[in-house]
Amino acid sequence: MRLTPREFRVVALVTVVFSLSALTYVWPNVRMVLLAYEFQKQQRIHQALLSENELLLLERESLTSLDRIAPLATGELGMHPAEPGQVITVFLNQKP
């Protein structure tokens, strides 16, 4: 079966229009799936960061604990409690 140049153009045009229509119909669904994958990835990253944040907060609390600092100050650094005359209190005027 031979197509004339005019028939060929009509078939080509119908094919292009059909293909563009199909892509227009399918593309939002493809985009939605891609966004869902990206959202899940971001959720995993968020959960990992929250977990790491909790661990870092716990570590900060343990490192700044007075129960840990006092023995380090007296044992390793040779510090001792201040004598009464060594403490100076400074009052700051704060504007209301």
Backbone as CSV, one residue per row, in Angstrom:
resi,resn,N_x,N_y,N_z,CA_x,CA_y,CA_z,C_x,C_y,C_z
1,MET,0.845,-1.166,0.000,0.000,0.000,0.000,0.893,1.233,0.000
2,ARG,0.686,2.082,-0.917,1.466,3.316,-1.041,0.613,4.487,-0.586
3,LEU,1.271,5.384,0.140,0.592,6.601,0.590,1.047,7.771,-0.273
4,THR,0.140,8.572,-0.594,0.504,9.786,-1.316,1.130,10.752,-0.317
5,PRO,1.895,11.731,-0.783,2.510,12.680,0.145,1.478,13.374,1.043
6,ARG,0.328,13.656,0.536,-0.713,14.302,1.337,-1.210,13.354,2.429
7,GLU,-1.460,12.099,2.094,-1.912,11.101,3.082,-0.827,10.873,4.135
8,PHE,0.408,10.865,3.702,1.514,10.670,4.635,1.551,11.818,5.648
9,ARG,1.373,13.051,5.193,1.360,14.204,6.085,0.201,14.111,7.076
10,VAL,-0.942,13.669,6.607,-2.103,13.538,7.496,-1.833,12.473,8.558
11,VAL,-1.295,11.329,8.135,-0.981,10.261,9.094,0.073,10.739,10.085
12,ALA,1.101,11.428,9.604,2.152,11.945,10.488,1.577,12.954,11.467
13,LEU,0.737,13.845,11.000,0.130,14.844,11.869,-0.755,14.196,12.927
14,VAL,-1.552,13.215,12.530,-2.413,12.512,13.491,-1.551,11.783,14.521
15,THR,-0.456,11.176,14.076,0.448,10.466,14.997,1.066,11.434,16.000
16,VAL,1.536,12.578,15.521,2.134,13.575,16.415,1.100,14.103,17.399
17,VAL,-0.086,14.426,16.931,-1.137,14.936,17.820,-1.513,13.880,18.854
18,PHE,-1.638,12.635,18.434,-1.966,11.558,19.370,-0.850,11.386,20.405
19,SER,0.402,11.419,19.957,1.536,11.270,20.882,1.581,12.409,21.888
20,LEU,1.400,13.625,21.429,1.397,14.759,22.354,0.232,14.682,23.336
21,SER,-0.914,14.231,22.861,-2.063,14.069,23.759,-1.778,13.009,24.820
22,ALA,-1.178,11.925,24.395,-0.853,10.849,25.346,0.157,11.350,26.374
23,LEU,1.181,12.076,25.934,2.169,12.615,26.875,1.538,13.630,27.824
24,THR,0.654,14.440,27.314,-0.028,15.418,28.154,-0.870,14.720,29.224
25,TYR,-1.452,13.611,28.889,-2.272,12.859,29.836,-1.413,12.111,30.852
26,VAL,-0.284,11.557,30.413,0.538,10.693,31.270,1.518,11.499,32.123
27,TRP,2.020,12.624,31.628,3.086,13.349,32.320,2.726,13.741,33.760
28,PRO,1.544,14.246,34.073,1.256,14.579,35.483,1.384,13.373,36.421
29,ASN,0.991,12.201,35.954,1.118,11.005,36.793,2.585,10.640,36.998
30,VAL,3.382,10.758,35.957,4.813,10.474,36.075,5.448,11.469,37.034
31,ARG,5.102,12.720,36.903,5.636,13.770,37.785,5.237,13.517,39.232
32,MET,4.000,13.075,39.452,3.534,12.793,40.803,4.338,11.646,41.427
33,VAL,4.618,10.621,40.652,5.406,9.494,41.161,6.828,9.949,41.500
34,LEU,7.428,10.758,40.624,8.775,11.265,40.891,8.804,12.131,42.150
35,LEU,7.788,12.953,42.313,7.712,13.775,43.522,7.497,12.930,44.776
36,ALA,6.743,11.856,44.661,6.533,10.963,45.807,7.851,10.306,46.224
37,TYR,8.656,9.880,45.247,9.970,9.310,45.571,10.865,10.346,46.236
38,GLU,10.859,11.554,45.715,11.670,12.621,46.302,11.206,12.941,47.721
39,PHE,9.891,12.945,47.939,9.348,13.209,49.272,9.785,12.134,50.269
40,GLN,9.739,10.870,49.852,10.178,9.787,50.726,11.662,9.912,51.057
41,LYS,12.451,10.288,50.066,13.886,10.481,50.291,14.120,11.595,51.304
42,GLN,13.388,12.707,51.152,13.533,13.827,52.078,13.045,13.457,53.477
43,GLN,12.024,12.628,53.565,11.564,12.166,54.879,12.640,11.327,55.577
44,ARG,13.297,10.443,54.817,14.372,9.624,55.406,15.507,10.515,55.890
45,ILE,15.878,11.518,55.105,16.943,12.437,55.511,16.527,13.200,56.760
46,HIS,15.276,13.645,56.792,14.766,14.376,57.955,14.819,13.517,59.209
47,GLN,14.383,12.275,59.105,14.419,11.381,60.268,15.850,11.137,60.729
48,ALA,16.780,10.969,59.788,18.185,10.750,60.147,18.744,11.979,60.860
49,LEU,18.402,13.165,60.384,18.883,14.389,61.023,18.273,14.577,62.409
50,LEU,16.999,14.234,62.566,16.384,14.317,63.893,17.065,13.364,64.872
51,SER,17.366,12.178,64.404,18.037,11.197,65.252,19.435,11.680,65.639
52,GLU,20.158,12.211,64.664,21.498,12.730,64.947,21.427,13.917,65.901
53,ASN,20.413,14.761,65.738,20.243,15.904,66.630,20.010,15.446,68.067
54,GLU,19.182,14.422,68.236,18.934,13.898,69.585,20.219,13.370,70.210
55,LEU,21.025,12.660,69.410,22.291,12.143,69.930,23.244,13.272,70.302
56,LEU,23.296,14.314,69.485,24.181,15.438,69.777,23.719,16.195,71.020
57,LEU,22.410,16.349,71.196,21.909,16.996,72.411,22.262,16.183,73.651
58,LEU,22.138,14.875,73.548,22.492,14.005,74.662,23.985,14.099,74.966
59,GLU,24.806,14.130,73.927,26.250,14.237,74.129,26.608,15.586,74.755
60,ARG,25.953,16.668,74.295,26.213,17.987,74.881,25.865,17.995,76.367
61,GLU,24.723,17.392,76.701,24.318,17.347,78.105,25.316,16.561,78.952
62,SER,25.811,15.464,78.399,26.768,14.669,79.181,28.107,15.385,79.309
63,LEU,28.522,16.120,78.267,29.808,16.822,78.325,29.750,18.054,79.223
64,THR,28.604,18.692,79.348,28.491,19.880,80.199,27.972,19.562,81.599
65,SER,27.822,18.300,81.911,27.329,17.896,83.228,28.345,18.282,84.307
66,LEU,27.843,18.908,85.383,28.737,19.289,86.487,29.347,18.062,87.161
67,ASP,28.647,16.943,87.129,29.198,15.713,87.704,30.441,15.264,86.937
68,ARG,30.566,15.635,85.698,31.735,15.287,84.891,32.803,16.374,85.005
69,ILE,32.369,17.644,85.031,33.322,18.757,84.999,34.060,18.903,86.326
70,ALA,33.381,18.735,87.435,34.012,18.920,88.755,35.222,18.002,88.958
71,PRO,35.119,16.689,88.706,36.308,15.848,88.866,37.431,16.215,87.878
72,LEU,37.094,16.625,86.679,38.124,17.040,85.725,38.845,18.294,86.217
73,ALA,38.092,19.240,86.758,38.689,20.484,87.233,39.622,20.238,88.413
74,THR,39.194,19.424,89.345,40.031,19.190,90.527,41.161,18.202,90.241
75,GLY,40.875,17.153,89.481,41.893,16.127,89.251,42.916,16.499,88.182
76,GLU,42.471,16.765,86.977,43.386,16.994,85.859,43.932,18.424,85.811
77,LEU,43.114,19.405,86.193,43.535,20.801,86.079,44.043,21.374,87.391
78,GLY,43.886,20.646,88.488,44.396,21.100,89.781,43.634,22.294,90.349
79,MET,42.411,22.477,89.959,41.617,23.584,90.480,41.036,23.202,91.834
80,HIS,40.714,24.226,92.617,40.075,23.995,93.909,39.026,25.077,94.123
81,PRO,38.111,24.881,95.061,37.071,25.890,95.284,37.677,27.238,95.676
82,ALA,37.046,28.318,95.280,37.541,29.666,95.586,37.372,29.989,97.060
83,GLU,38.312,30.744,97.564,38.226,31.227,98.945,37.215,32.376,98.970
84,PRO,36.640,32.658,100.137,35.635,33.720,100.203,36.128,35.075,99.666
85,GLY,37.355,35.453,99.856,37.852,36.753,99.398,38.180,36.775,97.904
86,GLN,38.188,35.629,97.255,38.539,35.569,95.836,37.340,35.779,94.905
87,VAL,36.170,35.780,95.444,34.963,35.902,94.623,34.527,37.360,94.582
88,ILE,34.369,37.905,93.401,33.904,39.281,93.223,32.572,39.216,92.473
89,THR,31.577,39.884,93.016,30.262,39.915,92.364,30.128,41.201,91.579
90,VAL,29.766,41.113,90.356,29.580,42.274,89.480,28.096,42.389,89.171
91,PHE,27.547,43.571,89.453,26.133,43.813,89.160,26.050,44.666,87.899
92,LEU,25.185,44.292,87.020,24.977,45.028,85.779,23.667,45.770,85.860
93,ASN,23.696,47.015,85.439,22.443,47.777,85.372,21.739,47.420,84.075
94,GLN,20.537,46.907,84.216,19.773,46.550,83.029,18.640,47.538,82.876
95,LYS,18.499,48.051,81.655,17.414,48.987,81.388,16.122,48.222,81.184
96,PRO,15.038,48.697,81.782,13.764,47.973,81.652,13.165,48.062,80.280
